[in-house]
Amino acid sequence: MANDSLRIVLIGPPGSGKGTQAPNLVKKFGAGHLATGDMLRSQVAKKTELGIKAKKIMDEGGLIPDDTMVNMIESELENNPACKNGFILDGFPRTIPQAEKLDAMLAKKNIPLQKAVELKIDDELLVARITGRLVHPASGRSYHKLFNPPKVAGKDDITGELLIQRSDDNEGALKKRLVNYHKQTEPIVDYYAKTGIWAAVDASQAPKNVWSDVLKYLGQH
């Protein structure tokens, strides 16, 4: 992977727009989108050594150790052709120890992170957003009944396949997830702010304005 390729972490609570902005970044920069859940599913499906280990832990109701997740990211960087022009990390790191382990791995490969983009938004607005969210399961593309509706109601713009509402996209589940997010992930913002690579983007704007701000931050126009 070239040293001038895109290498960023996307930070934000559920519903902040990571699922909208990450595909934009993939399209613009040709980088790989490494979302934690997708990576885990991919490794489990391929029955890699890491995937077998992760499946056993998940089946037993455990949490995937930080080292296993960092090894999984390293494996993707080495073996996933989509990552030859860089990567967009989404959903990891969630804690400071994870961020430190990630930095150590990337430093060893001489491909340090360039940017940490935080999509900032009020919790109240998130509740309104997330309860109207629709997702295309195969690609992860997300829409919203009010703010970002598909061209045809209930169908993905590209494939025409049916969109779903995730079972945890309801107010009660979201509020629990937000408590965890603020407790675990906000220290990450301080961590990246100290290294000088963090910037906050106002995620309450229309998606196209958020995208414009993200590009500005990445030095693009």
Number of C-alpha atoms within 10 A of each C-alpha: 16 10 11 10 17 24 21 23 22 21 27 24 24 20 25 23 26 21 18 19 19 23 20 13 20 19 10 10 15 18 23 25 20 23 19 17 11 14 18 20 14 14 20 18 12 12 14 13 11 17 20 14 15 24 19 13 14 11 9 9 9 11 10 15 11 18 13 14 21 21 15 21 24 16 14 19 20 12 11 13 13 16 22 17 19 25 26 24 21 21 18 21 24 18 18 18 13 18 18 13 17 23 17 14 17 18 12 10 11 12 18 16 20 16 20 23 21 23 22 17 19 12 17 9 12 21 19 14 21 23 18 18 22 25 20 21 15 9 12 15 18 24 26 18 15 11 12 16 18 19 11 9 11 20 19 23 17 10 10 13 13 14 21 16 19 13 7 12 18 16 14 10 11 20 16 10 15 17 12 13 17 12 12 14 20 18 15 21 20 13 16 19 14 10 10 12 16 22 18 18 19 16 22 17 12 12 15 11 14 19 20 14 19 22 14 11 16 15 8 9 9
